[in-house]
Amino acid sequence: MSVMERFRLDGKVAVVTGASSGLGVAFARGLAEAGADLVLGARRADKLAETVTMVEGLGRRAVAVATDVAKPEDCQALADAAVGELGRIDVLVNNAGVGTAVPALKESPEQFTQVVDVNLNGCYWMAQACARAMEPGASIVNISSVLGLTTAELPQAAYSASKAGLIGLTRDLAQQWATRKGIRVNAIAPGFFTSEMTDQYQEGYLDRMAARIPMGRIGDPEELTAAVVFLASDAGAYLTGQTVPVDGGLTIT
Ligand SMILES: NC(=O)c1ccc[n+]([C@@H]2O[C@H](COP(=O)([O-])OP(=O)(O)OC[C@H]3O[C@@H](n4cnc5c(N)ncnc54)[C@H](OP(=O)(O)O)[C@@H]3O)[C@@H](O)[C@H]2O)c1
């Protein structure tokens, strides 16, 4: 197999959560370009339908299921739809996430719990549901954040805790499943990329962050997608349990 063939995902089925906007749409596009059929989950069915059209336009099959990843039963239903309609699950990209910035002394238990329910617990419910169906050689890619490794000025206890927790979850599932199930589990820690989430930042915040980034700019979602395809495919066959920052060097500052 040539080195470029290792990146191909022809004949494989990839599940992407949070595929209704932002990075999830870019990941669905990249995985489809690499040859995978897609199973797409998020809460907004109308936006998921647009991603289905995009994937089908690339000549790949796509199935969408309205999913709230905070509900274990929804996660199982998404995995069941993948197996029922496309026959298998080779890749899971745990991308669904919510971002908040609330000062710690003002944050309610409900606000904190809601973020952890989606960003951390949701990834676990999805990993459990998909791993039950996955065969050896499968790959799980968890979308963490540089906020799981460092701070970035805003009060983000819930978000940072959930993303740091996801790095721990990645490590543990990797060691549980490396030989017993033959499933690789890795995480990506993205820096700053334009999306609906980063649209919510106050004016000037991204400029200040860009000034802190050694490469001097925020990232292009396609630069993150390439890393997802690497970890999802046989190109990353000997990597497991790792968290890869894709951040223009932010976490070395
Ligand atoms: N953009 C960045 O700079 C950056 C940096 C580091 C990490 N990240 C991470 O990258 C991931 C994608 O974020 P993004 O920037 O693309 O933001 P985004 O455009 O707001 O996308 C978030 C996605 O998550 C979905 N989602 C939210 N809650 C959900 C739930 N309960 N169940 C199912 N899906 C849910 C949303 O869909 P619905 O609303 O339709 O459910 C949406 O598709 C997140 O995990 C985020 O933390 C982003």
The ligand as an ORCA input file, in Angstrom:
! r2SCAN-3c Opt
* xyz 0 1
  N     -14.141     26.289     16.561
  C     -13.103     26.219     17.370
  O     -12.225     27.090     17.384
  C     -12.926     25.038     18.292
  C     -11.762     24.946     19.056
  C     -11.566     23.868     19.896
  C     -12.538     22.871     19.966
  N     -13.666     22.989     19.241
  C     -14.655     21.909     19.344
  O     -15.051     21.517     18.061
  C     -16.384     20.977     18.122
  C     -17.244     21.634     17.046
  O     -17.431     22.999     17.383
  P     -17.654     24.156     16.304
  O     -16.632     25.174     16.521
  O     -17.841     23.586     14.940
  O     -19.026     24.789     16.863
  P     -20.508     24.802     16.283
  O     -20.537     25.323     14.906
  O     -21.303     25.497     17.339
  O     -20.887     23.252     16.235
  C     -21.262     22.521     17.355
  C     -22.018     21.297     16.870
  O     -22.368     20.492     18.003
  C     -23.744     20.161     17.898
  N     -24.318     19.949     19.216
  C     -24.353     20.818     20.268
  N     -25.011     20.262     21.283
  C     -25.397     19.020     20.877
  C     -26.119     17.961     21.480
  N     -26.598     18.052     22.736
  N     -26.342     16.828     20.761
  C     -25.882     16.723     19.506
  N     -25.188     17.688     18.878
  C     -24.963     18.827     19.565
  C     -24.383     21.316     17.164
  O     -25.544     20.891     16.486
  P     -27.050     21.139     16.959
  O     -27.133     22.513     17.551
  O     -27.824     20.978     15.671
  O     -27.344     20.042     17.926
  C     -23.296     21.659     16.145
  O     -23.423     20.828     15.013
  C     -16.865     21.220     19.556
  O     -16.702     20.047     20.328
  C     -15.932     22.300     20.054
  O     -15.789     22.304     21.456
  C     -13.891     24.049     18.407
*
